[in-house]
Amino acid sequence: MTRLIERLFAAGYLAVIVLFLCAGAALVGLAAVEMWGALAPSRTLDLRARFDSVLDAIGIVTIALVAFELAQTVFEEEVRREVKISGPTRVRRFLSRFMVVLVVALSIETLVAVFRLLHEAPEQLPYAAAIGATAALLLVGWGVFLRLNRSVEELEPEAMAAAKDEDGEVAADADADAASPPPKAARRRRPARKVPAAE
């Protein structure tokens, strides 16, 4: 029964990963269309409209990056590894990867919003500043969490050791896959050159 439940969870995680990848790919396609519309010489657009389209493409790509990173994080932390998320080391690593992407995405969105609102609606710049302040608060909260989590890890060395052992196994498997020789290709043997005998 436990095996069946674990397989159901694994199938659910795989479905989430596929959906994240599909969403990221769709967003990349939309960003490419938006960028093409901004740079296409056949369209009669002024420089400001083209600039806004490029900013829209940057924002879409940022969200696509979040989707791809979430797919990779869920795969590596929930499917590939076997140590449960209850360990403090695993929780710190899982949240850290998510927070890095989230803070970077919010920072990029802040820059995009500032560039756009600076010319279109300067009175709305405080809203863009609020996005940047949110990213800063998340960064500060993340730092506090890391500091507190480190003390918890010292109280539970077994969980840290289990996570490190599994990290070593995953790294060893990745190195073995990278070091596996490619399929042998047919190679032509060059005829050996004859060295003339010294007279």
Secondary structure as UniProt FT lines:
FT   HELIX           2..39
FT   TURN            41..42
FT   HELIX           47..74
FT   HELIX           75..79
FT   TURN            85..86
FT   HELIX           88..120
FT   HELIX           122..124
FT   HELIX           125..155
FT   HELIX           157..179
//
